[in-house]
Amino acid sequence: MSEQSPGAGQGQGSGQGPEPDDKPGKGGRFVTLRRWLIAGILVWAPLAVTFWVVNALISFMDKSIVLLPAAYRPEALLGFELPGMGAFFAVVIVLLTGALVANILGRSLIHAWERLLNRIPLVRSIYSAVKQVVETFVSQDSRSFREVVLVEYPRRNAWSIAFVSGEPIGEVQDRTEEHLVTLFVPTAPNPTSGFVIMVPRSELIELNMTVEEGFRMVVSLGVVVPPRRDGNGRVLDTAPPEPYLGRADSRDED
């Protein structure tokens, strides 16, 4: 009987004992913790980045408070600094400037100021270029950056998201036989840099996504996928896609 006890113990150990069940349990707990970690990052990372951007913007705009006389600044009137007053002051200045240039006297003053700037060589080039870009973005009639397309770039069978920034005119269009459009192909994750290319419109694929959705997809490195839309811009997907929390086979183990 004593000789059979080791064999019996081995039989129990090689059977459906507790040891094989412990490994899936440990793996399942690890997968659960990983999913919780990813879910927490998905919640806190956007909040942290948003707070950082807003705080940096407010801190930058707070510097405009130096335009006020020292006796009228918040720290002199209230006895302490008030964050955000610079941003409020900057908005007030922009509104007052807009009200000023809305009349004939204000426009004449702005034109005189621009004539003065145009006499300075380096300042003239920078000011005119920035003004033209701002007018292009702000103008309601402009079609710049209002259309998202797919372009076969940088090689064949490799597609990139691009934004139509305009249509080349003059010598550029005269020396080509096809109707060209100027595209801005942003780089990820920094969409402020990119490439400007001119492509025949016939080689583009027009997308129904908005410009904001296109930039969001570029910034997220393709993780955030815009919902499908029809030709009229109506959303076809009623529910947004679920965030990626791991492979399907890993989730099944939980």
C-alpha positions, 0 to 999 in steps of 0.5 A, spaced: 500 500 500 505 504 501 508 503 494 502 505 491 501 511 494 507 515 490 503 512 484 497 515 486 500 521 488 503 522 481 496 520 478 493 525 482 498 530 480 498 529 473 490 529 473 486 535 473 489 538 479 489 545 482 496 547 479 493 547 471 488 551 473 492 556 477 496 558 471 490 561 467 487 564 473 494 568 474 494 570 466 487 572 467 488 577 472 494 580 469 490 581 462 484 584 467 490 589 470 492 591 463 485 592 461 484 597 467 491 600 466 489 602 458 482 604 460 485 609 466 490 611 461 484 613 456 481 617 461 486 621 464 491 622 458 486 626 454 485 630 460 492 631 462 494 634 455 487 638 455 489 641 461 496 642 459 494 646 453 489 650 456 494 652 462 500 654 457 495 658 452 492 662 458 499 663 461 501 665 454 495 670 454 496 672 461 503 676 459 498 681 455 497 684 462 503 688 461 500 692 456 496 695 462 499 701 467 502 698 473 496 701 477 491 698 474 493 691 474 489 685 478 495 684 483 495 692 484 487 693 485 486 686 488 493 685 492 494 678 488 495 675 481 488 673 478 490 667 473 486 668 466 485 676 467 490 676 461 486 672 457 480 676 458 484 682 457 487 679 450 479 678 448 477 685 450 483 688 445 481 683 439 474 685 440 475 693 441 480 692 435 475 689 430 470 694 432 475 700 430 476 697 423 469 696 422 468 703 420 472 708 415 476 711 420 479 705 423 480 702 416 484 708 414 488 707 420 490 700 419 492 702 412 496 707 414 499 702 419 500 697 413 503 702 409 509 703 414 510 696 415 511 695 408 517 700 408 521 695 412 524 690 408 524 684 412 518 686 416 514 687 410 515 680 407 513 676 414 507 681 415 504 680 408 505 672 408 502 672 415 496 676 413 494 672 407 494 666 411 490 668 416 485 671 411 485 665 408 483 661 414 478 666 416 474 668 410 468 664 409 468 664 402 475 661 402 475 653 400 482 652 403 482 647 409 475 645 408 476 638 404 479 632 406 482 627 401 486 621 400 492 622 396 497 616 393 503 619 397 509 618 398 509 612 393 504 608 389 499 604 393 501 608 400 495 613 401 496 619 406 490 624 408 491 630 405 487 637 406 486 641 400 489 648 401 488 651 394 488 651 387 495 653 383 494 659 378 499 662 374 505 659 371 504 652 375 498 651 372 500 653 365 505 648 365 501 642 366 496 639 362 491 637 368 487 641 373 492 641 379 490 642 386 495 644 392 495 639 398 497 639 405 500 633 407 501 633 415 506 629 419 504 625 425 503 626 431 505 634 429 500 636 424 503 643 424 509 640 419 508 637 413 509 637 405 506 641 400 504 637 394 500 639 387 496 633 384 491 632 379 484 632 382 483 626 378 488 622 382 485 624 389 479 620 393 474 625 396 473 623 403 466 625 407 470 626 414 470 633 416 477 637 417 477 636 424 476 629 424 482 628 419 486 632 423 484 628 429 486 622 426 493 624 424 494 627 431 492 620 434 497 616 429 490 613 426 488 610 432 482 615 433 477 613 426 472 618 424 465 615 423 462 613 417 458 619 413 454 619 407 455 624 401 451 630 405 455 629 411 450 625 416 453 620 420 452 613 418 455 610 425 450 611 431 455 608 436 463 610 436 468 605 435 470 601 442 477 603 444 483 598 443 484 594 450 488 588 447 487 583 443 481 579 442 484 572 444 487 575 450 480 578 452 477 571 452 482 569 457 479 573 462 
